[in-house]
Amino acid sequence: MSDFQHVAVIGAGVIGASWAALFLASGRNVAVYDPSPTMEADVRGYIDNAWPTLRELGLVNAEPGQLSFHDDVASAVAGADFIQESVPERIAIKHELFARLEAALKPGAIVASSASGLRLGEMQAGWNNPSHFILGHPFNPPHLIPLVEVMGNDKTAAGVVEQAERFYALVGKVTIRVNREVKGHVANRLQAALWREAIHLVASGVASVEDVDKAVWAGPGLRWAAMGPTLLFHLGGGAEGLSSFCQKYTESFHGWWDDLGDPRLDAQTASMLVQGVQDEAGEHSWATLATQRDALITRLLKATTPLRRG
């Protein structure tokens, strides 16, 4: 299992198809399971679209792996060293799936769930032995965004989380550890906090949807693509670093935090945001915007990855 040559993707929606593209490009053999009758056509189409980006990022192995499709989850996971599960986030569906695949697993195989909203503990209840089942939550699309949030707990066997982190590193991912169960893990909570204040600024008449979005991508978003907020504030403190920054700006941040909004995503708020994003998008279609997003992220990754590796 040293190189995790045989992997399985369980659930072939946009997340699962993206995982399949990445794993295949890395030179691994990928078995895909999904009950959809259009599974193979959908996954092949997704991979065809993703392949130029994967090649541009240098993620396509000289000899890509073999791709197979299965109408039975047991046959898909048989012989797999690593299984990435991305079925719909309904706990009954997860538990039913785990019951079907557990007996077919290769000894020592690791199963990672892409779940963004379900807790590891409640998913483990669907296993007789959850020792090799962990959280491996990506950011969409997984073949493009490097982050994976990895979590085990006291029911996880020793070394399993470390093996999973090594596997993700082999396919070009960047991992963080989630040390305690919390709704939304880490990154989703961060973006939820930012969006909450973005909504408040629009709802309270401070700025339009377009200008709030612009304030992010043309301002702090550029810095966040380079470093996280705490390290950036460390740099903002000058030669004395974060200690100096905290001394200078404690009162300002306390005032801002006290003044942050607490909106709710009700029908009226959603309608306001939809209208705002329609105004921002103009005549650009969803597909055009998605293509622009992926092209921009690809350029950012190409520019920053060599520096991080250095």
N, C-alpha and C positions, 0 to 999 in steps of 0.2 A: 504494500500500500504506500510505499515511500513516495511515489509520484502521483498517486491517485489517478491512474490512467483510465479507469472506467468509472464514469459518473452517470447519474440518472437525474432527470428533471421531471418532477411530478407536478402536474398542473401547467398547461401551456398557454395561458393568457399572455398579456403583454410582458409581465414580469418573468414568467417561465420561459417564454420564447427568447427574451433578452439574455437570460442566463444561458440558455442552450447555445446561442450565438457565441458568447464569450468562451464557454467551455470548449466548444468545437474548435474555435480559432486557436486555443492554447495547445491543440494537438491531442486532446483527450477524446475518447470514444464516448458518445452521449446517447443514452437511451431516454426517450421521451414518452410519457404517458399523460393522456387526457381523454375524458370520455367524449369530447366533441367529435362529430363525424367529419369535420373539416380540419382536424388537428394538423395533419401532415401538410396540407396546402398552406394553412395559416403560418405554421412555424417556418416552413421553407421560404415563404414570402418575406417574413420578418428577417430571417437570416440574410437573404439576398440584399435587403435594404440596409442592414447593419454592416455588412461585410466591408464596403469601402471605408467606412469610418474606422472599423477595427484595423484595417490594413494601414490607414493613414497614421494611426496611433502606435503602430509597430506591435500590435497584439496578435497578429496572425502568424502562427507557427509555420515553418517551412513545409511541414507535412501536417495539415489539419487532420483532426480525428474523423472517425466514422459516425454517422448519424443513423439511428434506428428508431422506429415508432412502434408502440405497443398498445394494444387495446385491453391489456390486463396489467394492473400495477405490480403484481408479483413477478411477472416476467420482466418488467422494466427494471426492477431493483435487483434482480438476481445477478450476483457477481459484481455489483457496483461497489466501489470503495467509498464514494461520497454521494449522498442524495440530497438535492436541493428541492424542498417542498414549497410549492406556491399555489396551493388550491385556495378557493374562496374562504374568507375569514369568518366562517361560521363554525362554532366549536363542535357541533354535531357532525359536520362534514369532516372536520379534521380527525375526530376520534374514530369515525367509521373507516377512514382511510388508513390510519395507523394500525387499526386492528387487522386490516387486510394485508398490509405490507410487512408487519413485524416478523412474522414467521419465515418470510422469504429472504430476509437480509443475510448477507454474508457476515460471518463473525467479525466483529470489530468495525463494521461499516458505520460511518457517521451520517446521521440525518439532521439537516439544518432546515429550520422553518423560516420563510421570508416574512412571517407575520409582522405587521406593523401595529396592530391594535390589540391582539390577544397576548396574555401573559404566558410566560414559559410554564409556570406551575399549573395553570388550567389546561394547557395542552398536554403536559406530561401525564395527566389523569387518563389519557387514552392509550397508555402503554402498560404492558405488563412489566417491562424493564426499560425505563427511560434513560439508562446510563449513557447511551450514545446519541441521545436526542438533545439538540441545542437550538438556540435562537441564532439565526444568521440573516439579519434584516438588512436588505440593500436599500439604496435610493434609486428611484426610477429615472432613466433606464439603467439596469445593472451593468450592461455592457459598456456604458459610457461614464457613469458617475462612480468614482472609485470606492466610496464609503460602504463598509459593512459593519453593522453593530452586532457584536458576538456576546452571547451570554450562556453560562451554565449556572448550576446551583449545587446544593448539597446532595442532589440525586444524580449528578453528573459524574461519571468515572474520571479518575485522575488522568490528566494528559489529553483528554478529548478536546477541550477548548483550545489548547495549544496546537493540536494537530489540525483543527479546523482553521485556525489563524494561519498556519503554514500553508495549507491548501489554498486559501484565498490569496495569500501573497504570491503563490506560484502562478495564479491566473491574473495577476496585476491589480489586486484589490488593496485598499487601505482599511485596516480594521481598528475598531476601538472596543474596549471591554465595557459592558454594562454590568455593574457590580451589584445592583439591587433592582428588583422588579418595580417598575413605575410605569404608569400609563403613557404610551407613546415613545418609550425608551428615551433617547437623548436628542437626536437631531430633529425629530418631529416636534418635540416640545419647544425647541429653540425656534423653529420656523412658525409654530403656532403662536408663540409669544410676540414675534415680530408682526405677524399678520393681524393679531388682535389690535395692536396699536395702529397699524396701517388703516384698519377699518374705522377705528375711533377717529383718526385724523380726517378721514373722508366724511364720516357721519356728522362730525361736529363742525364741518365747513372750513377746516384749516387748509385743505388742499384737495385737488381732484384725484381720482384713481390713477390717472396717467402720471400726474406729477409726484404722487407718493411712490409709484413704481420707479419713476425716473430718479427720485432722491436715493433709492436703494442702489440701482445698477450703476449710476454715475457717481455715487459717493462711497459709502462704507462697503457696498458689495464688492467693489474692486479690491479693497484692502482685505476683506474676508476671504477672497479667493487666494490670497497669498498667505495669510496667517489668521489664527483665531483671535477673538476679541481681547482676551486677557493679555496675550503676548503683544498685541498691537498697542494696548494701553501702556504696557511696560515700555515700549519704544517711545510712546507719547510723553513719558515722564522725563525724557532726556537721559543724560548720563547716570542719574540717580535712579532711574527706572520706575517700577511700579510703586514703590514706597513714596516717591515724590509725587507721582500722579494722584495717588489716593489722598495725600495731604492737600493737594491743590484743588481737587474737584469733588471731594466728599459732599460738601454742601450743595453743589450743583446737582449731582446725581440723586441725592435724597429728595430734592425739590422735583426733579423730573419723575422719579419713581412714584412720588405721592400724587402726581398729576396724571399718571397714565390712565387710559380708559379701560372700561370693562364691558364692551359691546357683546351682543348675542347675535348669532347668525340666523335671525328670524326671516320671515318672508320679505318684509320690507327692506331689511338690510341686504339680503341676497339680491333683490331686484335692483337696488341701487348699485351694487357692485357689478352685476351683469351689464347694466347700461354703461357704467364707467369703462369696463373692459371692452365693450363693443366700440365705444368712442375711441379708445386707445388703439384697438386693432385696425380700425378703419376697414378698408377693402381686403385686407390680408386674410386669407382662409386659415382654418386651424392647421391644415397640413403645411402651409407656407411658414406659419409661425413656428411650428415644431421643427421644420428643417432649419430655419434660422437659428433657433435655440441650439440644436445639435451642432451646427457648424461653429457657433461661437464657443460652445463648451469644448469642442475638439481643439480649437485654436488655443484656448486657455491651457488645456492639458498639455499640448505640445510645447507651449512656452514655459510652463512651470515644472513639468516632470523632471527634465534634466537637472534643474537646480536642486530639487528635493533629493534626487538620487546622489547628487554630488555632496 
